[in-house]
Amino acid sequence: MRKTKIICTIGPKTRNLEIIKELIKNGVDVVRINMAHDVKEQNGKFDFSEHSKTIDFVRRASEELGKIVGILQDISGLKVRIGEIKGKKLELKRGDRIVIVNKNIEGEKGKDNKFYLTLNFKQIIGKLKPNQKLLVDDGRLTLEVISVSSDKVECEVLTSHILWEKKGINIPYFSSELPVLTERDEASLLFGIKENVDMIAISFVRNAKDILNVREFLKKNNTDKPIIAKIEKKESIENLDEIVKVADGVMVARGDLGIEIELENLPIYQEKIIQTARRYRKPVIMATQMLYSMIKNDTPTRAEVCDIGNAIKQDCDALMLSDETAGIEAKYPVKAVEWMAKIIEKNETGYISTISGTSPEFTSFDTIISYGLSHIASKGGIIKGLICEEEEIIPKIVASFRTTCPILVFSKNLEILRPLTFIKGIIPIKIEKNISEKKGFLRKLGFDIDNDIFIKVGRDRERKSNFYIQIKRGI
């Protein structure tokens, strides 16, 4: 029974009900919608209809397959991006000149043989410096700034590359004072609230204040969705502890992080982020290029298999696929999910997560109960499952202590179940209060419902500090 979760990103190649059903059948637990792409903008208004389709397909597929699937909305944040390009792409050669202008244009080759482009954040154009490097498309394209004026920047292409529109730009050691949420981000969040997404990832988080500002925005709009901080800037590494404390989870966003820092230091920072998340008992997602070769090949490389295996041993809650399932060139999205599930299952076998993290502060009854339950459930393999009914707080805390038995959360309320889908070891199950239906689910999961020993936990709905706990053989 796989504990580590699989997140996959949906893009044009996979925005289809039947494909999404196949992805879920093969192991997807959470679907990511990337708000940096597939959003049309005209006269200050944003069209999110493509993402609406994705959400509708995921909800329908989840219902049809009888599996709870979460939706992670990834807010693009302070990501500098290339604007639109005529024909969607440009073929650039080493030595070509690019002029980035401070106005809205469609990128194209000019009559002077220079390529003209624009950016989403035009206000940074005048702040760039000669000799500064711009790393485009995860560093595949390098530009060097030649000259700067208030309304344009001229650059030289240092590496030949086919440049697609909307690709990201990283500027190492460049810090901006821009607010964490742009106008587009706020519109994206309002769209996500309306569509009832289950969790929100914030890109380019710099400090705890960025997370608190997003939380305040959500609060003003009457929601408290879990917030996942994407760690992908040098600043976020420097402020890691304060970010992890206030976020509901973190993502090791290796694509941009590997450009913002010296690439050879990436494994060190990856380990640091994971250990910090585990120390504060916060869920952690590993992302970027986990099965990158499977964009074009139907089997992973040996290095990718080892990368996933190491992520399991580092105790990540979830592993994420991006271009492998969302990219324009992705040829094997379902196979990528199938391989990821297979590798996870094999590497979880015989590997036991130790109960880790800081010593808990016993300031709440929930923590006391969860700490005790996690230890009881992990002793000697006697307890086969921890069953929680209509309860979301206790499962999250118990999961953070890495109990060895699965945590089964039964509820008729999808608002309780869906936000749990990215947390390691939790199995959310939608069910009415029907004992035969519950037994059927447990049988399907491989439990012996007559002889296995379970811990059953519930909360008194009228007096929420009161719990009932049963340890019994069978259901």
C-alpha positions as a Python dict, from the first residue, in 0.01 Angstrom:
ca = {
    (1, 'M'): (0, 0, 0),
    (2, 'R'): (183, 309, -128),
    (3, 'K'): (222, 590, 127),
    (4, 'T'): (412, 855, -72),
    (5, 'K'): (179, 1062, -289),
    (6, 'I'): (205, 1143, -660),
    (7, 'I'): (123, 1489, -793),
    (8, 'C'): (98, 1545, -1167),
    (9, 'T'): (58, 1865, -1365),
    (10, 'I'): (-209, 1890, -1632),
    (11, 'G'): (-138, 2071, -1959),
    (12, 'P'): (-270, 2077, -2316),
    (13, 'K'): (-159, 1716, -2383),
    (14, 'T'): (-344, 1578, -2078),
    (15, 'R'): (-645, 1811, -2049),
    (16, 'N'): (-883, 1534, -2142),
    (17, 'L'): (-1125, 1338, -1923),
    (18, 'E'): (-1013, 995, -2041),
    (19, 'I'): (-641, 1073, -2001),
    (20, 'I'): (-698, 1217, -1653),
    (21, 'K'): (-885, 901, -1558),
    (22, 'E'): (-587, 693, -1676),
    (23, 'L'): (-347, 912, -1476),
    (24, 'I'): (-558, 861, -1162),
    (25, 'K'): (-592, 486, -1222),
    (26, 'N'): (-214, 460, -1244),
    (27, 'G'): (-149, 639, -918),
    (28, 'V'): (-211, 1015, -925),
    (29, 'D'): (-331, 1149, -588),
    (30, 'V'): (-321, 1523, -659),
    (31, 'V'): (-356, 1720, -983),
    (32, 'R'): (-162, 2045, -1017),
    (33, 'I'): (-292, 2332, -1225),
    (34, 'N'): (-13, 2573, -1317),
    (35, 'M'): (-150, 2927, -1332),
    (36, 'A'): (163, 3046, -1513),
    (37, 'H'): (28, 2884, -1830),
    (38, 'D'): (-299, 2846, -2022),
    (39, 'V'): (-436, 3182, -1903),
    (40, 'K'): (-545, 3439, -2162),
    (41, 'E'): (-522, 3808, -2078),
    (42, 'Q'): (-696, 4090, -2258),
    (43, 'N'): (-749, 4447, -2141),
    (44, 'G'): (-661, 4359, -1783),
    (45, 'K'): (-908, 4068, -1770),
    (46, 'F'): (-804, 3706, -1731),
    (47, 'D'): (-959, 3401, -1893),
    (48, 'F'): (-912, 3087, -1681),
    (49, 'S'): (-1144, 2867, -1887),
    (50, 'E'): (-876, 2607, -1967),
    (51, 'H'): (-812, 2553, -1596),
    (52, 'S'): (-1189, 2536, -1535),
    (53, 'K'): (-1199, 2245, -1781),
    (54, 'T'): (-918, 2069, -1595),
    (55, 'I'): (-1093, 2109, -1259),
    (56, 'D'): (-1420, 1979, -1403),
    (57, 'F'): (-1246, 1676, -1559),
    (58, 'V'): (-1062, 1595, -1235),
    (59, 'R'): (-1379, 1616, -1025),
    (60, 'R'): (-1568, 1398, -1273),
    (61, 'A'): (-1287, 1143, -1297),
    (62, 'S'): (-1255, 1129, -918),
    (63, 'E'): (-1628, 1068, -880),
    (64, 'E'): (-1638, 802, -1154),
    (65, 'L'): (-1334, 614, -1018),
    (66, 'G'): (-1433, 643, -652),
    (67, 'K'): (-1095, 788, -553),
    (68, 'I'): (-1042, 1116, -367),
    (69, 'V'): (-811, 1336, -575),
    (70, 'G'): (-691, 1677, -459),
    (71, 'I'): (-635, 1984, -675),
    (72, 'L'): (-325, 2195, -614),
    (73, 'Q'): (-342, 2544, -761),
    (74, 'D'): (10, 2673, -829),
    (75, 'I'): (18, 3055, -832),
    (76, 'S'): (283, 3191, -1068),
    (77, 'G'): (400, 3468, -833),
    (78, 'L'): (702, 3689, -901),
    (79, 'K'): (827, 3483, -1193),
    (80, 'V'): (972, 3697, -1469),
    (81, 'R'): (855, 3555, -1801),
    (82, 'I'): (896, 3614, -2172),
    (83, 'G'): (580, 3759, -2327),
    (84, 'E'): (384, 3622, -2621),
    (85, 'I'): (570, 3527, -2941),
    (86, 'K'): (434, 3522, -3295),
    (87, 'G'): (415, 3158, -3394),
    (88, 'K'): (472, 3061, -3026),
    (89, 'K'): (850, 3012, -3060),
    (90, 'L'): (1176, 3158, -3193),
    (91, 'E'): (1492, 2975, -3300),
    (92, 'L'): (1790, 3157, -3148),
    (93, 'K'): (2155, 3107, -3239),
    (94, 'R'): (2465, 3193, -3040),
    (95, 'G'): (2561, 3555, -3113),
    (96, 'D'): (2207, 3670, -3199),
    (97, 'R'): (2090, 3997, -3044),
    (98, 'I'): (1770, 4025, -2843),
    (99, 'V'): (1604, 4355, -2754),
    (100, 'I'): (1366, 4341, -2455),
    (101, 'V'): (1129, 4639, -2474),
    (102, 'N'): (913, 4812, -2216),
    (103, 'K'): (583, 4777, -2404),
    (104, 'N'): (333, 4509, -2503),
    (105, 'I'): (438, 4338, -2825),
    (106, 'E'): (432, 3993, -2979),
    (107, 'G'): (788, 3868, -2996),
    (108, 'E'): (935, 3841, -3345),
    (109, 'K'): (1247, 3888, -3557),
    (110, 'G'): (1285, 4248, -3673),
    (111, 'K'): (1402, 4384, -4008),
    (112, 'D'): (1740, 4459, -3847),
    (113, 'N'): (1775, 4082, -3772),
    (114, 'K'): (1744, 4145, -3399),
    (115, 'F'): (1478, 3959, -3202),
    (116, 'Y'): (1229, 4178, -3013),
    (117, 'L'): (1063, 4049, -2696),
    (118, 'T'): (883, 4179, -2391),
    (119, 'L'): (843, 4065, -2027),
    (120, 'N'): (552, 4031, -1790),
    (121, 'F'): (731, 4249, -1528),
    (122, 'K'): (842, 4542, -1741),
    (123, 'Q'): (937, 4747, -1434),
    (124, 'I'): (1261, 4550, -1394),
    (125, 'I'): (1395, 4645, -1738),
    (126, 'G'): (1555, 4969, -1625),
    (127, 'K'): (1708, 4799, -1318),
    (128, 'L'): (1920, 4548, -1509),
    (129, 'K'): (2296, 4606, -1548),
    (130, 'P'): (2544, 4546, -1832),
    (131, 'N'): (2721, 4205, -1811),
    (132, 'Q'): (2433, 4063, -1604),
    (133, 'K'): (2327, 3711, -1706),
    (134, 'L'): (1962, 3624, -1777),
    (135, 'L'): (1893, 3250, -1755),
    (136, 'V'): (1586, 3156, -1959),
    (137, 'D'): (1384, 2832, -1967),
    (138, 'D'): (1546, 2675, -1659),
    (139, 'G'): (1890, 2788, -1776),
    (140, 'R'): (1877, 2627, -2120),
    (141, 'L'): (1914, 2970, -2280),
    (142, 'T'): (2168, 3222, -2146),
    (143, 'L'): (2155, 3591, -2238),
    (144, 'E'): (2412, 3854, -2144),
    (145, 'V'): (2302, 4215, -2100),
    (146, 'I'): (2496, 4442, -2341),
    (147, 'S'): (2324, 4777, -2287),
    (148, 'V'): (2039, 4919, -2075),
    (149, 'S'): (1813, 5222, -2111),
    (150, 'S'): (1488, 5313, -1934),
    (151, 'D'): (1272, 5151, -2203),
    (152, 'K'): (1479, 4863, -2340),
    (153, 'V'): (1759, 4615, -2275),
    (154, 'E'): (1980, 4468, -2547),
    (155, 'C'): (2125, 4121, -2486),
    (156, 'E'): (2349, 3875, -2667),
    (157, 'V'): (2253, 3509, -2698),
    (158, 'L'): (2527, 3291, -2548),
    (159, 'T'): (2364, 2950, -2606),
    (160, 'S'): (2160, 2842, -2908),
    (161, 'H'): (1806, 2740, -2815),
    (162, 'I'): (1446, 2723, -2935),
    (163, 'L'): (1260, 2973, -2717),
    (164, 'W'): (890, 2917, -2651),
    (165, 'E'): (667, 3199, -2534),
    (166, 'K'): (592, 3248, -2160),
    (167, 'K'): (916, 3075, -2055),
    (168, 'G'): (1062, 3187, -1725),
    (169, 'I'): (1370, 3403, -1669),
    (170, 'N'): (1598, 3379, -1366),
    (171, 'I'): (1833, 3661, -1275),
    (172, 'P'): (2078, 3531, -1014),
    (173, 'Y'): (2139, 3764, -717),
    (174, 'F'): (1868, 4004, -836),
    (175, 'S'): (1622, 4103, -564),
    (176, 'S'): (1300, 4297, -618),
    (177, 'E'): (1068, 4476, -379),
    (178, 'L'): (759, 4372, -572),
    (179, 'P'): (460, 4244, -367),
    (180, 'V'): (426, 3865, -342),
    (181, 'L'): (92, 3872, -527),
    (182, 'T'): (54, 4041, -863),
    (183, 'E'): (-281, 4150, -1006),
    (184, 'R'): (-285, 3827, -1205),
    (185, 'D'): (-210, 3622, -891),
    (186, 'E'): (-499, 3782, -701),
    (187, 'A'): (-731, 3706, -994),
    (188, 'S'): (-597, 3348, -999),
    (189, 'L'): (-663, 3307, -625),
    (190, 'L'): (-1019, 3438, -660),
    (191, 'F'): (-1071, 3191, -945),
    (192, 'G'): (-933, 2908, -728),
    (193, 'I'): (-1159, 3005, -436),
    (194, 'K'): (-1461, 3007, -668),
    (195, 'E'): (-1365, 2667, -813),
    (196, 'N'): (-1294, 2533, -463),
    (197, 'V'): (-938, 2409, -520),
    (198, 'D'): (-796, 2214, -227),
    (199, 'M'): (-452, 2363, -165),
    (200, 'I'): (-247, 2655, -297),
    (201, 'A'): (124, 2672, -382),
    (202, 'I'): (291, 3014, -381),
    (203, 'S'): (591, 3066, -609),
    (204, 'F'): (907, 3263, -528),
    (205, 'V'): (835, 3302, -159),
    (206, 'R'): (1103, 3522, -4),
    (207, 'N'): (1011, 3529, 365),
    (208, 'A'): (737, 3455, 620),
    (209, 'K'): (567, 3786, 543),
    (210, 'D'): (492, 3666, 188),
    (211, 'I'): (300, 3365, 326),
    (212, 'L'): (120, 3575, 586),
    (213, 'N'): (13, 3823, 317),
    (214, 'V'): (-134, 3542, 109),
    (215, 'R'): (-309, 3401, 416),
    (216, 'E'): (-457, 3743, 488),
    (217, 'F'): (-585, 3767, 128),
    (218, 'L'): (-751, 3424, 162),
    (219, 'K'): (-899, 3519, 499),
    (220, 'K'): (-1052, 3836, 351),
    (221, 'N'): (-1216, 3611, 93),
    (222, 'N'): (-1353, 3371, 356),
    (223, 'T'): (-1128, 3073, 303),
    (224, 'D'): (-832, 2908, 474),
    (225, 'K'): (-691, 2673, 211),
    (226, 'P'): (-356, 2509, 298),
    (227, 'I'): (-64, 2716, 166),
    (228, 'I'): (247, 2544, 29),
    (229, 'A'): (561, 2758, 8),
    (230, 'K'): (774, 2690, -299),
    (231, 'I'): (1140, 2720, -204),
    (232, 'E'): (1316, 2840, -518),
    (233, 'K'): (1511, 3155, -432),
    (234, 'K'): (1834, 3226, -245),
    (235, 'E'): (1630, 3452, -15),
    (236, 'S'): (1393, 3168, 72),
    (237, 'I'): (1689, 2948, 173),
    (238, 'E'): (1819, 3227, 397),
    (239, 'N'): (1473, 3265, 558),
    (240, 'L'): (1385, 2895, 551),
    (241, 'D'): (1295, 2843, 917),
    (242, 'E'): (1058, 3140, 936),
    (243, 'I'): (887, 3034, 610),
    (244, 'V'): (839, 2671, 716),
    (245, 'K'): (693, 2776, 1052),
    (246, 'V'): (405, 2971, 895),
    (247, 'A'): (340, 2759, 582),
    (248, 'D'): (122, 2445, 574),
    (249, 'G'): (379, 2264, 361),
    (250, 'V'): (684, 2326, 143),
    (251, 'M'): (791, 2233, -207),
    (252, 'V'): (1152, 2175, -311),
    (253, 'A'): (1118, 2357, -645),
    (254, 'R'): (1447, 2243, -796),
    (255, 'G'): (1402, 2405, -1138),
    (256, 'D'): (1433, 2769, -1037),
    (257, 'L'): (1629, 2693, -721),
    (258, 'G'): (1897, 2522, -929),
    (259, 'I'): (1939, 2843, -1127),
    (260, 'E'): (1919, 3089, -838),
    (261, 'I'): (2200, 2908, -653),
    (262, 'E'): (2518, 2736, -770),
    (263, 'L'): (2393, 2413, -929),
    (264, 'E'): (2650, 2196, -751),
    (265, 'N'): (2499, 2307, -418),
    (266, 'L'): (2148, 2187, -508),
    (267, 'P'): (2171, 1847, -329),
    (268, 'I'): (2288, 2025, -12),
    (269, 'Y'): (1997, 2270, -18),
    (270, 'Q'): (1751, 1995, -110),
    (271, 'E'): (1853, 1802, 202),
    (272, 'K'): (1836, 2118, 413),
    (273, 'I'): (1480, 2201, 299),
    (274, 'I'): (1357, 1847, 364),
    (275, 'Q'): (1520, 1827, 707),
    (276, 'T'): (1378, 2167, 804),
    (277, 'A'): (1028, 2063, 695),
    (278, 'R'): (1056, 1736, 889),
    (279, 'R'): (1190, 1920, 1195),
    (280, 'Y'): (875, 2135, 1202),
    (281, 'R'): (663, 1834, 1098),
    (282, 'K'): (536, 2001, 780),
    (283, 'P'): (459, 1807, 460),
    (284, 'V'): (724, 1836, 187),
    (285, 'I'): (688, 1793, -189),
    (286, 'M'): (984, 1710, -417),
    (287, 'A'): (953, 1862, -764),
    (288, 'T'): (1123, 1914, -1101),
    (289, 'Q'): (1275, 1674, -1354),
    (290, 'M'): (1207, 1360, -1151),
    (291, 'L'): (1136, 1168, -1473),
    (292, 'Y'): (1241, 1432, -1723),
    (293, 'S'): (1372, 1186, -1983),
    (294, 'M'): (1023, 1038, -2006),
    (295, 'I'): (904, 1344, -2193),
    (296, 'K'): (1047, 1165, -2497),
    (297, 'N'): (1129, 812, -2377),
    (298, 'D'): (901, 541, -2242),
    (299, 'T'): (1139, 433, -1965),
    (300, 'P'): (1329, 641, -1706),
    (301, 'T'): (1705, 669, -1673),
    (302, 'R'): (1890, 492, -1393),
    (303, 'A'): (1969, 829, -1236),
    (304, 'E'): (1598, 922, -1228),
    (305, 'V'): (1506, 592, -1061),
    (306, 'C'): (1772, 659, -796),
    (307, 'D'): (1648, 1019, -756),
    (308, 'I'): (1299, 893, -671),
    (309, 'G'): (1440, 624, -443),
    (310, 'N'): (1645, 886, -256),
    (311, 'A'): (1339, 1112, -220),
    (312, 'I'): (1161, 820, -49),
    (313, 'K'): (1452, 770, 189),
    (314, 'Q'): (1462, 1144, 257),
    (315, 'D'): (1100, 1105, 374),
    (316, 'C'): (916, 1330, 129),
    (317, 'D'): (536, 1332, 147),
    (318, 'A'): (480, 1368, -227),
    (319, 'L'): (670, 1363, -556),
    (320, 'M'): (564, 1584, -845),
    (321, 'L'): (566, 1550, -1223),
    (322, 'S'): (565, 1869, -1431),
    (323, 'D'): (675, 1871, -1796),
    (324, 'E'): (653, 1490, -1798),
    (325, 'T'): (271, 1516, -1791),
    (326, 'A'): (202, 1878, -1890),
    (327, 'G'): (465, 1978, -2145),
    (328, 'I'): (382, 2037, -2509),
    (329, 'E'): (632, 1767, -2605),
    (330, 'A'): (526, 1512, -2339),
    (331, 'K'): (486, 1176, -2515),
    (332, 'Y'): (435, 937, -2223),
    (333, 'P'): (238, 1107, -1942),
    (334, 'V'): (56, 795, -1822),
    (335, 'K'): (368, 580, -1839),
    (336, 'A'): (556, 841, -1634),
    (337, 'V'): (296, 812, -1357),
    (338, 'E'): (299, 434, -1383),
    (339, 'W'): (679, 426, -1346),
    (340, 'M'): (676, 671, -1055),
    (341, 'A'): (421, 459, -866),
    (342, 'K'): (622, 143, -936),
    (343, 'I'): (949, 297, -814),
    (344, 'I'): (787, 440, -500),
    (345, 'E'): (623, 110, -405),
    (346, 'K'): (944, -88, -448),
    (347, 'N'): (1152, 163, -252),
    (348, 'E'): (901, 196, 31),
    (349, 'T'): (921, -179, 88),
    (350, 'G'): (1153, -247, 378),
    (351, 'Y'): (1208, 123, 443),
    (352, 'I'): (1055, 252, 766),
    (353, 'S'): (1023, 625, 836),
    (354, 'T'): (1135, 704, 1186),
    (355, 'I'): (922, 929, 1405),
    (356, 'S'): (1107, 1256, 1356),
    (357, 'G'): (1076, 1629, 1400),
    (358, 'T'): (1115, 1863, 1691),
    (359, 'S'): (990, 1747, 2027),
    (360, 'P'): (626, 1850, 2015),
    (361, 'E'): (501, 2133, 2230),
    (362, 'F'): (212, 1978, 2418),
    (363, 'T'): (6, 2294, 2404),
    (364, 'S'): (-305, 2127, 2264),
    (365, 'F'): (-499, 1813, 2340),
    (366, 'D'): (-484, 1729, 1967),
    (367, 'T'): (-103, 1707, 1979),
    (368, 'I'): (-103, 1497, 2296),
    (369, 'I'): (-352, 1250, 2147),
    (370, 'S'): (-172, 1236, 1810),
    (371, 'Y'): (171, 1183, 1964),
    (372, 'G'): (41, 894, 2173),
    (373, 'L'): (-149, 738, 1883),
    (374, 'S'): (153, 755, 1651),
    (375, 'H'): (368, 564, 1900),
    (376, 'I'): (103, 302, 1979),
    (377, 'A'): (29, 246, 1608),
    (378, 'S'): (400, 205, 1523),
    (379, 'K'): (492, -56, 1784),
    (380, 'G'): (558, -410, 1666),
    (381, 'G'): (336, -402, 1358),
    (382, 'I'): (36, -514, 1564),
    (383, 'I'): (-191, -224, 1466),
    (384, 'K'): (-288, -259, 1099),
    (385, 'G'): (-467, 73, 1055),
    (386, 'L'): (-561, 396, 1230),
    (387, 'I'): (-920, 489, 1146),
    (388, 'C'): (-1030, 853, 1184),
    (389, 'E'): (-1394, 950, 1130),
    (390, 'E'): (-1500, 1301, 1022),
    (391, 'E'): (-1167, 1435, 1147),
    (392, 'E'): (-887, 1623, 964),
    (393, 'I'): (-664, 1760, 1242),
    (394, 'I'): (-562, 1436, 1416),
    (395, 'P'): (-467, 1253, 1089),
    (396, 'K'): (-236, 1539, 984),
    (397, 'I'): (-56, 1548, 1318),
    (398, 'V'): (-27, 1168, 1342),
    (399, 'A'): (107, 1156, 983),
    (400, 'S'): (372, 1414, 1075),
    (401, 'F'): (508, 1168, 1334),
    (402, 'R'): (537, 905, 1056),
    (403, 'T'): (339, 621, 1207),
    (404, 'T'): (412, 294, 1026),
    (405, 'C'): (49, 189, 974),
    (406, 'P'): (-182, 358, 721),
    (407, 'I'): (-412, 637, 841),
    (408, 'L'): (-763, 584, 705),
    (409, 'V'): (-983, 894, 711),
    (410, 'F'): (-1354, 827, 659),
    (411, 'S'): (-1584, 1121, 594),
    (412, 'K'): (-1881, 1221, 385),
    (413, 'N'): (-1733, 1573, 367),
    (414, 'L'): (-1497, 1631, 73),
    (415, 'E'): (-1376, 1954, 236),
    (416, 'I'): (-1213, 1733, 501),
    (417, 'L'): (-1078, 1469, 263),
    (418, 'R'): (-932, 1652, -36),
    (419, 'P'): (-673, 1867, 148),
    (420, 'L'): (-528, 1546, 297),
    (421, 'T'): (-438, 1397, -42),
    (422, 'F'): (-77, 1526, -49),
    (423, 'I'): (18, 1401, 298),
    (424, 'K'): (218, 1080, 327),
    (425, 'G'): (44, 780, 480),
    (426, 'I'): (-313, 917, 474),
    (427, 'I'): (-585, 742, 274),
    (428, 'P'): (-897, 964, 245),
    (429, 'I'): (-1221, 775, 182),
    (430, 'K'): (-1563, 927, 113),
    (431, 'I'): (-1832, 727, 282),
    (432, 'E'): (-2169, 769, 447),
    (433, 'K'): (-2216, 617, 792),
    (434, 'N'): (-2267, 271, 654),
    (435, 'I'): (-2071, -14, 815),
    (436, 'S'): (-2104, -251, 519),
    (437, 'E'): (-1973, 16, 280),
    (438, 'K'): (-1679, 78, 515),
    (439, 'K'): (-1601, -293, 531),
    (440, 'G'): (-1610, -312, 152),
    (441, 'F'): (-1352, -33, 120),
    (442, 'L'): (-1122, -195, 376),
    (443, 'R'): (-1145, -534, 205),
    (444, 'K'): (-1056, -368, -127),
    (445, 'L'): (-748, -220, 39),
    (446, 'G'): (-637, -565, 154),
    (447, 'F'): (-737, -556, 523),
    (448, 'D'): (-870, -860, 708),
    (449, 'I'): (-1178, -692, 854),
    (450, 'D'): (-1241, -976, 1101),
    (451, 'N'): (-893, -1030, 1244),
    (452, 'D'): (-681, -716, 1189),
    (453, 'I'): (-643, -485, 1489),
    (454, 'F'): (-742, -121, 1434),
    (455, 'I'): (-731, 199, 1637),
    (456, 'K'): (-1047, 401, 1584),
    (457, 'V'): (-1051, 774, 1669),
    (458, 'G'): (-1334, 1025, 1656),
    (459, 'R'): (-1423, 1365, 1800),
    (460, 'D'): (-1729, 1475, 1991),
    (461, 'R'): (-1880, 1729, 1753),
    (462, 'E'): (-2051, 1923, 2032),
    (463, 'R'): (-1755, 1927, 2269),
    (464, 'K'): (-1460, 1932, 2029),
    (465, 'S'): (-1197, 1877, 2298),
    (466, 'N'): (-1350, 1535, 2372),
    (467, 'F'): (-1234, 1225, 2182),
    (468, 'Y'): (-1326, 862, 2174),
    (469, 'I'): (-1051, 605, 2108),
    (470, 'Q'): (-1107, 233, 2053),
    (471, 'I'): (-852, -42, 1996),
    (472, 'K'): (-1024, -351, 1868),
    (473, 'R'): (-992, -656, 1648),
    (474, 'G'): (-1202, -632, 1335),
    (475, 'I'): (-1450, -365, 1225),
}
